Amino acid sequence: AHTTIDLSRIDFSDPAVYAEIQAADTVGTFQIESRAQMQSLLQTQPENLDDLTVQVALIRPGPVSGGAVHPYVRHRRARRADPNFVPPYDHPLLEPVLRETLGVVVFQEQVLEVAMALAGFTPGSAEALRRAMSRSRSREAMLKLWDQFRDGARARGVADHTIETVFTKLIGFSNFGFPKAHSAAFAVLAYQSAWLRRAYPAQFLAALLNAQPMGFYPPASLVRDAQRRGVRVIPPCVNASEATCTITPDGAVRIGLGYVREVRTDAAAALVAERNAGGPFHNLADLASRSALQRTQIAQLARAGACDVFAQ
């Protein structure tokens, strides 16, 4: 029986799902499955969607080159040890705009907000600063904006060394960061992936395999990871497999014929169509005469165990 799940109505605060995310048990999970993300998850220990929103945005070229990752991790750890921990800010004027990210620039909007809070930029001149940093990197435009940033911050009583520190971080961040809304949407998808992987591991694996190529891991790694979590994976069979991976009545994942090396999806679909029309294949000769497969393709099917049914 088919169960339809409304992913917008699942529990977004399931401790068991967050436990897997915090343990970096995230192979095949959207956005948080790379080695860099896994290492970071072990350090940051996300506990809710807000944490995941920051997490998704953190491992990007902008925050990495802007020097945000290590301070964020350090401040997360301090906050866990002491809920009253107040992160250090380069200047008190920055507290309102960097509070949610524990004192570092993680989201694209924060570049604008920092320029406005520290140097009195208007929204328009802050946007000009972000554009100048990201696209042309024209030296003249940058120098002009640096003068404006320095003068604006000085007028607010900010020390020169602090102005230079903050401006350098903004240049490092540049445009290689996510807007917060983008990150929040990705965080929801990451959580939904982690929830599905935990609640319906077999279906999740079959769907991942059918959507290849995608993600960071080859199919063999995805299969091994699912088997580690108790999913049964059955080899392909010329009389039982579809072209794509499917779920058997007892909940195992059966590998699709299109997954066998050299048997392309169209050849696998033609094979299944012939089987549906003329009944199961009786032996290798029957398979060879009724299908348009080449000898190398039949050999690969046999090697993959898809013809073992004839020996029974």
MIFILO-752727 format. One line per 2 residues: number of its first residue (from 1); their letters; for each residue x, y, z of N, C-alpha, C, O, CB. Coordinates in pm, whole numbers. Atoms other than C-alpha are relative to their C-alpha. Glycine has a CB too. Example, Ala and Ser with C-alpha at 12.3 -4.5 7.8 and 13.67 -1.06 7.14 Angstrom:
<rs>
1> AS> 89/-119/0/1230/-450/780/90/120/0/194/118/66/-99/3/125 | -82/-119/-6/1367/-106/714/-77/109/73/-26/220/90/41/46/-142
</rs>
This chain:
<rs>
1> AH> 84/-119/0/0/0/0/88/124/0/193/128/65/-95/0/122 | -77/-125/8/121/350/-81/-42/94/111/-161/111/138/-19/68/-138
3> TT> 27/-103/-99/149/608/193/48/132/-56/163/143/-100/68/-32/138 | -43/-132/46/154/972/91/30/87/122/-52/99/213/-109/67/-91
5> ID> -41/-82/-115/343/1200/327/-2/146/-41/50/183/-146/142/-42/52 | -6/-145/21/287/1573/350/121/51/78/115/69/200/-134/72/45
7> LS> -125/-38/-68/642/1685/423/-7/136/68/78/169/151/114/-1/-99 | 11/-131/-67/522/2031/522/-60/-15/139/-60/80/217/-85/96/-84
9> RI> 68/19/-130/341/1877/821/75/-95/94/21/-133/198/-140/-54/-24 | -74/87/-91/611/1658/971/49/79/121/45/202/122/120/-65/-74
11> DF> -51/-65/-120/756/1729/1316/141/52/-29/234/-26/-52/0/-99/122 | -130/-59/31/1043/1974/1257/90/12/123/194/78/118/-19/136/-63
13> SD> -84/-7/-121/1175/1930/1611/21/-139/59/31/-154/181/-65/93/105 | -17/138/-46/1221/1551/1630/143/-20/52/239/-11/-26/-32/-100/-115
15> PA> -136/14/-56/1516/1490/1869/79/-112/-67/201/-102/-80/-8/-26/149 | -70/113/62/1596/1158/1697/63/41/-133/171/-6/-168/-96/-119/-21
17> VY> -54/-48/127/1644/1334/1363/122/90/27/225/78/-40/-108/78/-81 | -113/-89/-32/1866/1601/1520/118/-80/56/233/-42/35/-43/108/102
19> AE> -109/83/-52/2065/1328/1698/84/-54/-115/207/-58/-106/-55/-118/86 | -74/51/116/2158/1180/1358/78/113/-68/192/95/-111/-96/-68/-102
21> IQ> -68/-115/61/2241/1525/1219/123/38/84/230/63/29/-97/123/-14 | -111/-39/-89/2458/1604/1524/113/-103/-3/229/-69/21/-51/16/144
23> AA> -102/105/9/2638/1271/1482/62/-5/-141/145/-91/-170/-60/-138/35 | -45/-3/140/2703/1363/1114/-33/-130/-72/40/-174/-161/151/26/-6
25> DT> 50/121/67/2508/1051/1014/-91/49/-113/-213/36/-105/-77/-99/100 | 77/-77/99/2400/1234/698/31/-37/-145/6/42/-235/25/147/20
27> VG> -29/40/139/2514/1037/391/-130/0/-81/-228/-65/-44/67/-142/-4 | 119/-6/86/2265/1116/112/-98/109/37/-201/124/-28/-70/-131/3
29> TF> 92/-105/-45/2105/1406/301/33/133/-69/149/174/-74/8/16/155 | -17/-124/75/2054/1729/106/80/104/79/49/133/195/-137/58/-37
31> QI> -77/-115/-51/2314/2003/172/93/-27/118/188/49/138/-94/105/41 | -85/19/-119/2469/1852/487/71/-135/-5/94/-197/99/-82/11/129
33> ES> -62/132/12/2636/1540/349/148/5/-39/214/-98/-37/-75/-82/-101 | -141/-7/41/2978/1669/234/90/-24/121/48/-9/236/32/136/-67
35> RA> -96/21/-110/3288/1588/437/14/127/85/18/121/208/139/-41/-57 | -16/-127/-74/3326/1958/528/-121/26/89/-107/68/204/21/118/-98
37> QM> 122/-20/-80/2963/1979/644/-1/-98/118/-36/-60/230/-128/-19/-87 | 1/100/-108/2998/1655/844/93/41/114/55/36/231/41/-138/-54
39> QS> -95/-42/-103/3307/1780/1026/-57/118/79/-41/126/201/136/39/-63 | 57/-118/-65/3126/2106/1099/-119/-38/89/-132/16/199/-44/101/-106
41> LL> 116/43/-80/2806/1933/1223/44/-55/136/-20/-29/238/-81/-107/-76 | -49/58/-125/3008/1744/1484/38/111/99/29/94/220/122/-92/-26
43> QT> -41/-112/-85/3131/2081/1612/-118/88/42/-127/128/158/104/85/-72 | 106/-101/-28/2818/2298/1587/-124/-59/64/-197/12/134/-40/69/-129
45> QP> 113/67/-64/2555/2039/1694/-133/74/-17/-191/119/82/29/-16/148 | 127/-72/21/2244/2200/1533/-115/-65/79/-126/-187/86/-35/4/-150
47> EN> 110/51/-84/1935/2169/1754/-138/37/-54/-239/-16/-7/13/54/141 | 129/-43/52/1663/2339/1547/19/56/-141/131/60/-193/-67/105/94
49> LD> -9/-49/138/1582/2489/1205/84/128/-10/152/150/-110/-141/27/-56 | -84/-121/2/1746/2822/1296/148/-38/-5/225/20/-82/-28/89/124
51> DL> -139/46/1/2071/2640/1372/37/-57/-137/145/-32/-189/24/-107/111 | -27/60/131/2041/2445/1046/13/106/-109/90/91/-204/-111/-101/-37
53> TV> -6/-110/98/1983/2769/853/140/61/-2/196/88/-108/-105/108/32 | -138/-52/-9/2317/2902/979/97/-106/-53/191/-74/-126/36/39/147
55> QV> -91/109/38/2482/2562/925/13/-13/-152/123/-26/-205/-50/-133/59 | 0/13/146/2382/2541/558/81/113/-62/155/92/-159/-145/1/-55
57> AL> -67/-118/57/2516/2893/494/147/8/40/227/76/-25/-71/127/43 | -135/-17/-57/2834/2848/699/109/-60/-88/214/1/-108/6/-63/139
59> IR> -105/67/79/3022/2601/478/-17/42/-146/-60/-36/-231/-9/-157/14 | 3/-60/135/3038/2827/171/129/79/-14/191/114/86/-129/94/-21
61> PG> -127/-73/17/3335/3006/16/4/134/74/109/172/126/25/25/-148 | 1/-131/-66/3222/3343/163/34/-6/148/133/51/191/-134/64/-18
63> PV> -30/10/-142/3203/3256/533/137/-64/27/205/-27/122/-108/-79/71 | -130/65/-22/3510/3030/498/112/101/-21/201/114/64/18/-121/-96
65> SG> -108/-96/26/3727/3302/337/-15/126/85/82/198/106/3/38/-149 | 22/-115/-89/3569/3569/561/37/-30/144/22/54/232/-144/44/-6
67> GA> -47/37/-135/3702/3379/864/-111/-19/100/-91/5/219/94/103/50 | 115/10/-92/3357/3309/1010/-12/-137/66/-71/-149/173/-127/30/-75
69> VH> 31/137/-43/3369/2931/1056/55/-30/140/-20/-71/229/56/-101/-100 | -58/37/-131/3611/2885/1347/-58/82/115/-91/25/219/152/19/-3
71> PY> 63/-75/-109/3475/3176/1556/-143/-48/28/-183/-57/144/-1/149/-34 | 138/46/-23/3117/3053/1502/0/-130/80/-75/-144/176/-74/-20/-136
73> VR> -9/129/-70/3212/2700/1611/39/22/147/-19/-38/238/104/-93/-70 | -47/-29/-136/3397/2839/1915/-114/59/85/-133/20/200/119/99/-4
75> HR> 108/-66/-74/3101/3057/2014/-118/-95/25/-185/-86/128/-49/124/-77 | 106/100/-20/2853/2769/1964/34/-86/122/-50/-115/207/-18/-90/-128
77> RA> -43/88/-109/3058/2555/2200/-15/73/134/-61/16/233/147/-46/-21 | 10/-79/-123/3074/2835/2459/-146/17/42/-179/13/160/67/138/-19
79> RR> 143/-19/-29/2697/2891/2429/-60/-129/57/-146/-124/144/-77/44/-128 | 51/128/-52/2631/2519/2488/44/-19/146/-33/-68/229/49/-118/-87
81> AD> -52/16/-137/2851/2524/2798/-68/98/96/-91/67/213/153/22/3 | 62/-103/-83/2688/2844/2924/-103/76/-84/-67/160/-167/108/98/58
83> PN> 106/-64/80/2349/2954/2783/3/153/6/-53/219/-81/-136/-49/46 | -7/-146/-12/2424/3310/2903/122/60/-69/145/181/-62/0/39/146
85> FV> -121/-49/67/2746/3333/2700/-36/107/-104/-125/86/-187/76/-117/-67 | 19/-106/100/2761/3658/2501/122/0/-91/234/22/-44/-21/142/69
87> PP> -117/5/89/2981/3629/2190/67/136/-11/1/239/3/-40/-51/-139 | -67/-128/21/3246/3895/2132/-36/58/-136/-50/-15/-233/152/-16/11
89> YD> 27/-69/127/3167/4154/1863/118/91/-28/179/145/64/-135/81/5 | -110/-90/33/3428/4354/1672/-29/141/50/63/218/78/24/1/-152
91> HP> 39/-131/-55/3232/4659/1788/-144/-11/50/-225/-81/-11/13/114/-108 | 137/9/-54/2917/4707/2002/-109/34/-103/-220/-20/-96/-15/94/119
93> LL> 99/-36/102/2740/4865/1700/-44/-122/-82/-151/-120/-144/56/108/-93 | 29/117/84/2749/4521/1533/-89/-103/71/-140/-195/7/129/-66/-43
95> EP> 75/103/-73/2566/4331/1807/-140/-24/-57/-177/-140/-77/-12/39/146 | 136/27/50/2212/4385/1672/-2/-77/-132/-92/-159/-154/-75/132/-17
97> VL> 7/64/132/2301/4268/1319/69/-137/-4/45/-215/-95/63/90/-104 | -73/128/2/2529/3974/1413/-37/-91/118/26/-195/138/150/25/1
99> RE> 35/79/-119/2355/3844/1727/-41/-142/-37/2/-238/27/-115/69/76 | 54/134/32/2177/3555/1553/108/-93/-53/92/-215/-49/-113/12/-104
101> TL> -109/85/51/2506/3432/1399/122/6/92/235/-19/49/39/43/-143 | -103/3/-104/2707/3469/1721/123/83/-35/237/43/-9/41/-142/28
103> GV> -109/-96/18/2914/3766/1609/76/-8/-131/171/66/-152/96/-16/108 | -72/11/128/3020/3656/1259/-96/23/-117/-218/9/-104/67/-139/-14
105> VV> 81/-23/121/2900/3739/905/-19/-134/-72/78/-195/-118/69/105/-94 | 31/129/63/2724/3431/760/-90/20/-123/-74/-49/-223/-68/-95/100
107> FQ> 97/-21/109/2443/3566/538/36/124/-82/97/219/-32/-143/15/57 | -30/-112/91/2470/3798/238/-54/134/53/13/236/43/-59/-28/-138
109> EQ> 60/-126/-49/2234/4056/395/85/66/108/84/188/123/-140/-26/54 | -77/-56/-112/2470/4093/690/114/91/-47/159/178/28/57/-113/85
111> VL> -100/-92/56/2730/4256/463/-60/141/-4/4/239/35/46/-45/-143 | 68/-130/8/2478/4534/402/-25/56/140/-3/174/166/-133/-13/-77
113> EV> 38/-45/-134/2369/4547/765/122/51/78/112/147/154/-69/-113/78 | -123/-43/-69/2729/4574/893/42/138/-51/79/225/28/114/-103/-22
115> AM> -41/-129/58/2808/4861/652/-92/112/51/-47/224/76/-4/-5/-155 | 95/-101/-47/2492/5042/763/19/28/150/14/143/193/-145/-46/-27
117> AL> -10/-17/-145/2543/4980/1137/132/63/42/135/147/131/-17/-136/69 | -131/-45/-46/2917/5049/1159/41/131/-66/103/216/-3/103/-106/-28
119> AG> -52/-115/75/2976/5309/887/-109/95/-47/-82/189/-122/79/-49/-119 | 108/-91/34/2635/5472/849/-38/0/-148/-94/98/-198/37/138/39
121> FT> 37/7/142/2591/5355/488/-152/2/-14/-224/-47/73/58/-127/-66 | 142/15/34/2250/5400/330/-17/-137/-62/82/-198/-103/-50/115/-99
123> PG> 20/129/67/2089/5082/193/59/0/-141/115/-101/-185/-148/-34/-6 | -52/-8/137/2187/5200/-157/151/-10/-6/205/-84/-88/-44/129/-66
125> SA> -147/5/4/2554/5259/-79/51/-134/54/157/-180/12/60/117/81 | -39/133/-50/2569/4930/118/-10/-103/-113/76/-191/-126/-89/-42/120
127> EA> 16/92/114/2437/4746/-189/111/23/-103/161/-72/-163/-140/19/-67 | -110/-31/92/2697/4928/-403/130/-65/50/210/-114/-30/19/153/-14
129> LR> -119/62/-59/2965/4802/-162/0/-151/-27/101/-207/-70/5/27/153 | 8/145/22/2842/4442/-187/28/-34/-147/98/-131/-177/-139/-53/42
131> RA> -21/27/145/2833/4462/-568/146/20/-39/203/-60/-114/-90/92/-85 | -140/-28/35/3179/4618/-591/91/-113/49/189/-149/-17/45/136/61
133> MS> -81/110/-53/3318/4340/-373/-16/-126/-82/79/-203/-98/-36/-27/145 | 29/130/57/3154/4060/-564/34/-11/-147/87/-113/-192/-144/-33/20
135> RS> -12/17/144/3171/4138/-932/134/45/-52/230/-32/-59/-109/75/-72 | -117/-48/72/3427/4360/-1091/123/5/89/236/-6/40/-27/138/-57
137> RS> -112/-18/-89/3641/4399/-781/90/115/-50/211/112/-32/81/-130/13 | -80/-111/54/3749/4724/-949/67/73/115/4/110/214/-88/98/-84
139> RE> -81/-60/-107/4027/4878/-745/-49/140/36/-56/177/153/148/5/-42 | 45/-138/-25/3900/5233/-789/-127/1/84/-138/75/182/-24/75/-134
141> AM> 128/3/-72/3548/5148/-674/22/-44/145/-36/13/237/-100/-95/-70 | -26/50/-135/3682/4953/-376/65/108/88/28/127/204/89/-125/-6
143> LK> -69/-103/-78/3916/5235/-269/-95/112/40/-89/165/151/118/58/-79 | 97/-107/-28/3637/5489/-295/-94/-44/114/-124/33/206/-82/35/-129
145> LW> 91/51/-103/3407/5269/-87/71/-17/134/12/4/240/-62/-133/-45 | -79/11/-123/3687/5202/164/8/136/69/-11/145/191/142/-54/-30
147> DQ> -6/-136/-58/3729/5579/214/-133/33/67/-137/85/179/32/105/-110 | 134/-31/-51/3354/5613/261/-28/-80/128/-82/-27/225/-109/-30/-108
149> FR> 22/90/-115/3342/5314/502/81/50/120/29/62/231/40/-148/-36 | -87/-45/-108/3641/5438/705/-50/132/61/-58/146/183/144/17/-51
151> DG> 44/-131/-50/3513/5797/728/-131/-13/78/-148/49/183/-18/99/-117 | 129/19/-67/3161/5684/820/15/-65/136/-51/-25/233/-92/-86/-87
153> AR> -20/69/-128/3286/5450/1092/75/90/100/44/91/219/78/-132/-22 | -72/-95/-89/3531/5709/1229/-98/100/62/-89/133/180/110/77/-79
155> AR> 98/-97/-49/3241/5953/1257/-85/-58/112/-143/16/192/-91/47/-115 | 76/65/-107/3073/5696/1483/91/-42/115/50/-116/205/-76/-123/-54
157> GV> -90/26/-111/3378/5675/1705/67/-137/-2/114/-185/101/-73/14/126 | -61/133/9/3509/5342/1578/151/16/-25/193/98/-106/-67/-86/-114
159> AD> -148/-7/14/3887/5285/1610/43/-53/-136/-20/-143/-191/70/-79/112 | -47/38/133/4088/5251/1287/28/-149/-14/-6/-210/-116/125/79/-34
161> HT> -35/144/13/4214/4897/1362/-127/-85/-9/-129/-187/-78/87/-47/120 | 128/72/8/3852/4783/1416/-62/17/-138/-116/-79/-194/-98/50/110
163> IE> 55/-28/135/3741/4947/1089/68/-90/-102/3/-150/-188/18/151/-38 | -75/82/96/4018/4766/901/-36/-148/16/-54/-219/-83/153/19/18
165> TV> 35/141/-26/3938/4430/1067/-134/-34/-64/-147/-134/-134/-5/-28/152 | 135/28/50/3568/4452/977/-4/6/-153/-64/-79/-217/-102/99/60
167> FT> 1/-15/146/3628/4575/621/68/-119/-67/22/-168/-170/69/132/-42 | -73/116/55/3879/4294/559/-90/-124/2/-89/-203/-93/130/-27/82
169> KL> 92/115/-7/3620/4037/676/-108/9/-108/-144/-91/-170/-66/-8/141 | 104/-18/102/3359/4185/445/55/-33/-139/-12/-97/-219/-56/144/3
171> IG> -61/30/131/3599/4166/148/19/-151/-14/-5/-207/-121/137/74/-15 | -17/146/3/3678/3806/240/-131/-70/-31/-136/-165/-109/56/-50/133
173> FS> 132/61/20/3309/3725/251/-46/17/-144/-95/-77/-207/-104/61/95 | 38/-32/137/3242/3896/-81/-142/-47/-30/-231/-31/54/98/-64/-99
175> NF> 137/36/39/2942/3756/-268/-23/-150/6/-129/-198/-35/-30/50/-140 | 13/145/5/3006/3387/-214/-71/-53/123/-27/-149/187/137/-66/-13
177> GF> 77/43/-116/2747/3353/57/-147/-6/-37/-189/48/-139/23/94/119 | 143/14/25/2379/3266/80/-77/116/62/-41/162/170/-51/-134/55
179> PK> 98/-83/-71/2099/3513/146/-70/-87/104/-80/-209/88/-104/63/-100 | 60/80/-108/1921/3408/464/-122/-79/-46/-141/-194/-4/-39/92/115
181> AH> 122/70/43/1593/3318/290/35/-127/-77/-31/-230/-62/-86/93/-89 | -48/114/77/1779/3085/54/45/-111/96/13/-228/79/116/42/-96
183> SA> -51/93/-100/1951/2923/350/-112/-65/80/-107/-185/109/96/71/94 | 112/53/-79/1628/2884/545/-76/-106/-80/-116/-209/-26/-96/113/43
185> AF> 70/96/87/1462/2708/249/81/-130/-11/27/-240/-7/-25/60/-142 | -87/117/8/1763/2477/217/2/-78/132/11/-201/132/143/42/-38
187> AV> 0/66/-131/1757/2406/592/-124/-89/15/-116/-199/68/5/105/114 | 124/81/-5/1395/2286/564/16/-126/-83/-21/-235/-40/-122/83/-51
189> LA> -22/117/86/1490/2057/274/99/-98/62/83/-219/52/50/45/-138 | -99/85/-65/1792/1928/466/-67/-81/112/-43/-201/125/117/85/57
191> YQ> 68/70/-110/1574/1844/767/-97/-106/-57/-101/-219/-8/-77/101/89 | 95/95/60/1306/1681/548/73/-123/-55/24/-235/-42/-80/68/-114
193> SA> -81/112/50/1577/1468/383/42/-90/116/30/-213/109/125/51/-76 | -45/78/-116/1713/1363/722/-117/-76/63/-101/-189/108/66/93/106
195> WL> 119/64/-57/1359/1286/845/-41/-122/-85/-69/-229/-31/-117/102/8 | 38/111/89/1277/1071/538/100/-115/10/62/-232/14/-9/49/-145
197> RR> -106/101/-5/1611/891/557/-16/-85/125/12/-205/125/140/66/-3 | 18/73/-125/1530/797/916/-132/-77/4/-137/-191/49/8/97/118
199> AY> 134/62/-10/1157/722/882/-25/-105/-109/-91/-206/-84/-108/108/-7 | 24/91/114/1160/550/540/133/-29/-71/151/9/-187/-103/62/-100
201> PA> -135/15/56/1521/437/482/5/-73/-134/84/-37/-221/86/-73/98 | -3/76/126/1445/186/205/-50/86/-116/13/93/-222/-86/-129/11
203> QF> 57/-86/106/1224/423/4/96/115/-32/111/154/-148/-138/57/44 | -94/-111/20/1479/701/56/118/-46/-87/160/25/-178/51/54/135
205> LA> -112/53/79/1761/482/-81/-42/-22/-146/29/17/-238/52/-132/61 | 46/27/138/1555/370/-384/-14/131/-78/26/139/-194/-135/-76/2
207> AL> 19/-130/67/1466/732/-465/135/64/-32/153/120/-141/-84/95/89 | -134/-56/24/1829/843/-428/67/-69/-117/125/-4/-204/88/-13/126
209> LN> -64/75/110/1951/566/-657/-65/35/-134/4/47/-235/-10/-153/26 | 70/-32/125/1684/649/-915/27/142/-48/0/175/-164/-148/-20/18
211> AQ> -27/-140/37/1790/1015/-912/147/23/-35/188/136/-62/-41/93/114 | -143/-17/30/2160/949/-977/20/48/-144/-64/19/-229/76/-133/23
213> PM> -105/-42/-93/2395/1111/-1059/-38/128/75/-91/222/16/131/21/-75 | 23/-119/-82/2362/1359/-773/74/-17/132/111/-129/168/-153/23/25
215> GF> -59/9/-133/2517/1440/-437/148/-33/-2/214/-24/-106/-73/-103/80 | -144/19/-19/2860/1350/-305/45/-145/-10/165/-171/-21/41/54/132
217> YP> -40/139/-18/2851/971/-293/-43/-87/-117/-152/-70/-170/-59/-55/129 | 39/93/106/2857/696/-558/-106/-97/53/-118/-117/174/124/-77/-53
219> PA> 107/92/-43/2567/446/-553/47/-106/99/-25/-137/195/-59/-68/-121 | -48/106/-90/2782/178/-385/10/51/144/-21/-23/238/137/-52/-47
221> SL> -11/-57/-136/2845/410/-87/-138/20/62/-158/-5/181/77/135/-3 | 136/-19/-51/2475/495/-58/-61/-133/44/-129/-141/146/-89/66/-109
223> VR> 53/134/-33/2388/123/-60/63/-49/130/-7/-99/218/27/-101/-115 | -68/47/-123/2651/40/204/-53/74/124/-74/14/229/154/19/-11
225> DA> 48/-80/-113/2530/325/426/-140/-47/41/-170/-57/160/-2/150/-37 | 137/46/-32/2167/205/401/3/-139/64/-73/-167/156/-88/-1/-128
227> QR> -10/135/-58/2269/-156/472/46/8/146/-1/-67/232/98/-88/-83 | -47/-21/-138/2453/-36/783/-117/35/91/-117/1/209/107/111/5
229> RG> 116/-40/-80/2119/107/896/-115/-99/-13/-230/-68/20/-48/139/-41 | 99/107/-2/1935/-220/836/-85/-16/-125/-179/-96/-125/-89/20/113
231> VR> 77/14/124/1802/-176/482/50/-122/-77/170/-139/-97/9/128/-88 | -39/116/83/1797/-499/277/3/44/-146/-89/110/-194/-99/-120/19
233> VI> -15/-35/142/1921/-456/-81/16/-129/-79/107/-208/-52/122/97/-23 | 2/124/77/1847/-730/-335/57/26/-139/29/130/-199/-145/-57/-11
235> PP> -59/-22/133/2045/-775/-659/-108/3/-109/-221/-39/-86/103/-109/-31 | 97/-4/110/1876/-719/-996/-37/-141/-46/38/-236/-28/56/81/-118
237> CV> 47/130/51/1674/-999/-1153/-80/26/-129/-169/111/-130/-88/-75/107 | 66/-27/129/1561/-1019/-1518/-151/-26/6/-227/28/-75/62/-87/-111
239> NA> 143/31/-8/1223/-1159/-1408/-73/76/111/-196/69/120/-18/-147/21 | 67/-68/-112/1157/-942/-1101/28/149/5/-53/226/56/43/-63/130
241> SE> -36/-142/-9/1336/-608/-1141/-74/84/-103/-106/37/-212/150/18/-18 | 42/-100/97/1193/-300/-1304/128/64/-58/239/25/-23/-95/108/64
243> AT> -118/-70/54/1420/-67/-1504/68/81/110/190/93/113/-40/93/-118 | -54/-79/-111/1461/149/-1192/-7/-82/129/-64/-191/131/-79/134/16
245> CT> 3/69/-130/1509/51/-825/-142/9/58/-209/112/46/104/62/98 | 136/5/-55/1188/-52/-648/4/-59/141/108/-109/186/-94/-85/-92
247> IT> 12/59/-133/1066/-164/-305/-81/-129/-12/-188/-131/-72/-69/101/101 | 73/127/2/965/-530/-262/-110/3/105/-107/86/196/96/-121/24
249> PD> 109/1/-99/647/-619/-69/50/-12/145/-14/39/237/-94/-115/-29 | -49/13/-139/860/-710/235/98/111/37/166/102/139/67/-135/19
251> GA> -72/-120/-41/1037/-372/230/147/7/-38/220/93/12/-11/14/143 | -141/-9/44/1370/-446/61/9/87/-125/-91/111/-193/59/-143/-28
253> VR> -23/-76/124/1523/-237/-217/53/-97/-105/157/-159/-86/100/119/23 | -50/84/110/1552/-429/-543/65/91/-105/4/187/-153/-115/-85/-64
255> IG> -74/-81/96/1816/-290/-778/-62/-14/-140/-97/-124/-182/150/-42/-3 | 61/0/133/1679/-192/-1120/96/-51/-107/218/-43/-92/-48/139/-36
257> LG> -83/53/109/1802/-348/-1444/82/109/-67/191/82/-119/-88/-70/-105 | -74/-111/60/1908/-5/-1570/127/34/77/212/110/30/-88/123/-7
259> YV> -119/-24/-82/2167/-7/-1290/116/-91/-36/229/-66/5/-34/-17/145 | -107/92/39/2361/-296/-1442/90/67/-104/41/126/-201/-58/-134/-54
261> RE> -96/-64/91/2677/-176/-1615/-27/-42/-145/-49/-159/-174/146/-35/41 | 20/16/145/2633/-136/-1993/-146/-22/-41/-178/-18/-159/83/-115/-49
263> VR> 143/10/35/2255/-193/-1970/-61/136/27/-90/170/141/-74/-115/82 | 52/-137/-19/2122/156/-2028/-148/-4/38/-214/-108/31/19/83/-129
265> TD> 139/-8/-46/1785/274/-1903/-98/-42/-110/-195/-113/-83/-33/143/46 | 94/34/108/1620/242/-2246/1/-150/-29/-103/-209/-56/34/78/-129
267> AA> -8/145/22/1747/-116/-2291/-71/-74/113/-140/-174/89/149/-46/-9 | 67/63/-115/1625/-203/-1940/-152/13/-13/-225/-82/15/47/65/133
269> AA> 145/-22/16/1282/-50/-2012/-56/-92/-109/-166/-146/-95/-30/149/-36 | 44/89/108/1258/-250/-2338/-9/-144/50/-101/-218/13/96/9/-121
271> LV> -2/136/-56/1347/-569/-2148/-124/-24/87/-189/-128/77/129/-22/83 | 118/12/-89/1074/-506/-1888/-129/-5/-83/-221/-81/-52/-5/119/101
273> AE> 120/-1/87/820/-428/-2163/-21/-137/-65/-133/-186/-73/13/110/-109 | 8/133/63/900/-758/-2338/-46/-106/101/-126/-193/69/137/-41/-60
275> RN> 38/95/-106/868/-949/-2008/-148/14/34/-218/-85/53/87/21/126 | 141/-24/-32/533/-786/-1934/-91/-53/-112/-201/-102/-86/-25/151/22
277> AG> 82/43/115/407/-871/-2285/2/-152/-17/-102/-214/-39/49/67/-129 | -14/142/35/543/-1224/-2328/23/-93/117/43/-213/98/110/-17/-94
279> GP> -21/84/-118/583/-1347/-1971/145/-8/39/233/43/-31/-53/-138/-25 | -137/9/-52/893/-1430/-1765/93/-69/-100/49/-149/-183/1/-74/133
281> FH> -100/67/84/1213/-1534/-1940/33/-135/63/44/-148/185/130/87/-16 | -20/137/-52/1281/-1910/-1913/147/-35/19/182/-109/111/-64/-101/-94
283> NL> -143/31/-10/1656/-1924/-1970/77/105/-81/18/197/-137/30/-145/-52 | -83/-98/69/1947/-1737/-2125/-34/8/-149/-36/117/-208/147/-36/17
285> AD> 31/1/143/1854/-1846/-2478/-130/77/-26/-141/153/-123/-13/-146/-53 | 129/-71/12/1498/-1719/-2429/21/151/15/-35/231/-59/-102/-52/107
287> LA> -30/-141/-23/1633/-1392/-2293/67/61/-124/30/170/-168/92/17/124 | -75/-52/115/1872/-1351/-2587/-90/13/-123/-78/110/-198/118/-92/-32
289> SR> 83/-5/123/1609/-1431/-2854/-113/101/11/-153/160/-90/-58/-139/-29 | 115/-90/-15/1328/-1217/-2707/39/146/25/-44/235/15/-88/-47/112
291> SA> -40/-137/-28/1534/-910/-2621/97/48/-107/152/-32/-183/63/12/140 | -94/-56/99/1745/-675/-2832/137/22/64/218/101/14/-54/134/-57
293> LQ> -125/-22/-72/2032/-701/-2585/119/-57/-77/107/-159/-146/-6/-62/140 | -124/52/59/2389/-743/-2708/62/-102/95/26/-111/213/101/115/-30
295> RT> -61/107/-80/2605/-1027/-2587/69/57/125/61/-1/233/103/-80/-86 | -70/-59/-117/2812/-796/-2362/-101/41/108/-72/31/228/84/124/-44
297> QI> 101/-41/-99/2493/-668/-2198/-54/-122/76/-75/-115/197/-116/76/-69 | 49/123/-66/2368/-1022/-2128/107/-51/98/75/-97/207/-35/-111/-106
299> AQ> -110/44/-87/2712/-1108/-1985/3/85/128/24/32/238/136/9/-74 | 1/-87/-119/2692/-806/-1752/-119/-31/90/-106/-30/212/-4/149/-43
301> LA> 117/39/-80/2340/-905/-1641/30/-126/80/-3/-136/199/-124/-23/-92 | -34/126/-68/2468/-1254/-1560/100/27/114/87/-28/223/60/-104/-100
303> RA> -102/-31/-101/2769/-1109/-1374/-62/69/122/-17/50/234/110/89/-62 | 64/-74/-110/2538/-887/-1166/-99/-87/79/-158/-41/176/-73/122/-55
305> GA> 94/88/-70/2328/-1186/-1060/-141/7/-51/-231/-54/6/1/32/144 | 137/-19/50/2028/-1084/-1270/-54/-123/-69/-175/-133/-93/-6/116/-95
307> CD> 45/123/67/2017/-1427/-1439/3/-121/93/-19/-234/50/86/-28/-123 | -7/112/-96/2056/-1636/-1121/-133/-75/7/-137/-193/43/39/52/141
309> VF> 134/60/-4/1681/-1704/-1144/-9/-123/-90/-88/-213/-64/-106/103/-44 | 5/116/94/1750/-1947/-1433/61/-124/62/34/-235/16/73/33/-131
311> AQ> -67/117/-60/1960/-2170/-1208/-86/-66/106/-54/-174/156/134/42/62 | 82/52/-110/1681/-2222/-957/-96/-108/-47/-172/-162/32/-78/114/66
</rs>
